[in-house]
Amino acid sequence: MVSIAVQPPAYAQANQELYPPLVVKAKGLQHVAAVAVLVDYQGNPVDNALQGNYSDTGHQLTDDGNTMFIFPHLIIPSAGGYYRLRVDVYEIDSETGDWRMTARTYSREIVAYDETVQYNEQQTRIYALDTGSSEMAVMRLLREQGYLQ
């Protein structure tokens, strides 16, 4: 099972890093890797449109058997659109040694703008309430283990 552990922001400025970063959790999978792909509002991949760390081999951050995929420094270079991040998770087939896609999940919608997206104190508090304690706990764990600053 694959799910979003930390959602990216709902609003983003083009050519700026998405924060918080996308984090995906996979349960019960071994020998895995994941790739993030930018898709348009219809679910079609936007070719060569995502910049940053869009692939990860996964990290065992706790003893619960979950693998976390961390996608820091992602950038949507173009604006004026409604996007989502699709994450495809691949596992090595133990018999053939080939990679096969075993799961897929999508982030929430991201609206990209040309102008600066600023958050005032009230919006920051609303965002903190939106993320929920489970996302905050994941972010704290990633900071403690040195994956995020």
C-alpha positions as CSV (number, residue, x, y, z in Angstrom):
1,M,0.0,0.0,0.0
2,V,1.3,3.4,-0.9
3,S,0.0,6.8,0.4
4,I,1.0,10.4,0.7
5,A,2.7,11.1,4.0
6,V,3.3,14.8,3.4
7,Q,1.4,16.7,0.7
8,P,3.1,19.5,-1.3
9,P,1.7,23.0,-1.1
10,A,-1.6,23.7,-2.8
11,Y,-0.2,26.9,-4.3
12,A,3.3,27.3,-5.6
13,Q,5.4,29.9,-7.4
14,A,6.9,28.7,-10.7
15,N,10.7,28.1,-10.5
16,Q,10.7,27.9,-6.7
17,E,11.1,24.8,-4.6
18,L,7.9,23.2,-3.3
19,Y,7.7,23.3,0.5
20,P,6.8,21.2,2.3
21,P,8.3,18.5,0.1
22,L,6.3,15.6,-1.2
23,V,6.8,12.5,1.0
24,V,5.3,9.1,0.1
25,K,5.0,6.1,2.4
26,A,5.0,2.5,1.2
27,K,4.0,-0.3,3.4
28,G,5.1,-3.9,2.9
29,L,7.3,-3.4,-0.1
30,Q,11.0,-4.2,-0.4
31,H,13.7,-3.4,-2.9
32,V,11.8,-0.4,-4.2
33,A,12.3,2.9,-5.9
34,A,9.9,5.7,-6.8
35,V,9.7,8.4,-9.4
36,A,7.6,11.6,-9.2
37,V,6.1,12.9,-12.4
38,L,4.3,16.2,-13.0
39,V,0.8,15.7,-14.5
40,D,-1.7,18.1,-15.8
41,Y,-5.3,18.4,-14.6
42,Q,-6.3,15.6,-16.9
43,G,-3.6,13.3,-15.6
44,N,-1.3,13.5,-18.6
45,P,2.4,13.7,-17.9
46,V,4.0,17.1,-18.6
47,D,7.2,16.2,-20.3
48,N,10.5,17.6,-18.9
49,A,8.5,19.9,-16.6
50,L,9.6,18.7,-13.1
51,Q,13.0,19.7,-11.8
52,G,14.8,18.7,-8.6
53,N,15.0,15.3,-6.8
54,Y,12.2,13.5,-8.6
55,S,13.5,9.9,-7.8
56,D,14.3,8.2,-4.6
57,T,15.3,4.7,-3.5
58,G,13.4,4.9,-0.2
59,H,14.4,5.1,3.4
60,Q,13.6,3.0,6.4
61,L,13.2,5.8,9.0
62,T,11.5,3.7,11.7
63,D,11.1,0.1,12.7
64,D,7.5,-0.2,11.5
65,G,8.4,-1.7,8.1
66,N,7.4,1.4,6.1
67,T,9.6,2.8,3.4
68,M,9.6,6.6,2.9
69,F,10.3,8.3,-0.4
70,I,11.4,11.9,0.0
71,F,11.2,14.4,-2.9
72,P,12.9,17.6,-1.7
73,H,13.8,20.5,-4.0
74,L,11.0,19.8,-6.6
75,I,10.4,22.8,-8.9
76,I,7.5,23.4,-11.3
77,P,9.2,25.6,-13.9
78,S,6.1,26.8,-15.7
79,A,3.1,28.6,-14.3
80,G,-0.4,29.2,-15.2
81,G,-1.6,25.7,-14.6
82,Y,-3.3,23.1,-12.3
83,Y,-1.0,20.1,-11.6
84,R,-0.6,17.1,-9.5
85,L,2.4,15.0,-8.7
86,R,2.1,11.4,-9.6
87,V,4.4,8.9,-7.8
88,D,5.1,5.6,-9.4
89,V,6.6,3.0,-7.1
90,Y,8.8,0.2,-8.6
91,E,9.9,-3.0,-7.0
92,I,12.5,-5.5,-8.2
93,D,11.0,-8.8,-9.3
94,S,12.9,-11.4,-7.2
95,E,12.7,-14.0,-10.0
96,T,13.7,-11.9,-13.1
97,G,15.6,-9.0,-11.5
98,D,13.5,-6.6,-13.5
99,W,11.9,-3.5,-12.2
100,R,8.1,-3.5,-12.3
101,M,5.6,-0.8,-11.3
102,T,3.7,-2.0,-8.2
103,A,1.9,1.1,-7.0
104,R,0.9,4.6,-7.9
105,T,-0.5,7.5,-6.0
106,Y,-1.3,11.2,-6.6
107,S,-0.7,14.4,-4.6
108,R,-3.4,17.0,-4.1
109,E,-3.8,19.6,-6.8
110,I,-1.1,22.3,-7.0
111,V,-1.8,25.7,-8.7
112,A,1.4,27.2,-10.1
113,Y,1.6,31.0,-10.4
114,D,4.2,33.4,-12.0
115,E,4.0,35.8,-9.2
116,T,5.3,35.3,-5.7
117,V,3.2,33.2,-3.4
118,Q,3.5,34.6,0.1
119,Y,2.0,33.3,3.3
120,N,1.1,35.6,6.1
121,E,0.9,34.5,9.7
122,Q,-2.8,33.5,9.4
123,Q,-2.3,31.4,6.3
124,T,0.7,29.7,7.9
125,R,-1.5,28.8,10.9
126,I,-4.2,27.5,8.6
127,Y,-1.6,25.4,6.7
128,A,-0.3,24.0,10.0
129,L,-3.9,23.0,10.9
130,D,-4.4,21.6,7.4
131,T,-1.3,19.4,7.5
132,G,-2.4,17.6,10.6
133,S,-0.3,16.0,13.3
134,S,0.7,13.0,11.2
135,E,2.3,15.2,8.5
136,M,3.9,17.4,11.1
137,A,5.3,14.2,12.8
138,V,6.8,13.0,9.5
139,M,8.4,16.4,8.9
140,R,9.9,16.4,12.4
141,L,11.3,12.9,11.9
142,L,12.9,14.0,8.5
143,R,14.5,17.0,10.2
144,E,15.8,14.9,13.1
145,Q,17.4,12.4,10.8
146,G,18.9,15.1,8.5
147,Y,16.8,14.6,5.4
148,L,15.4,18.2,5.7
149,Q,16.7,21.4,7.1
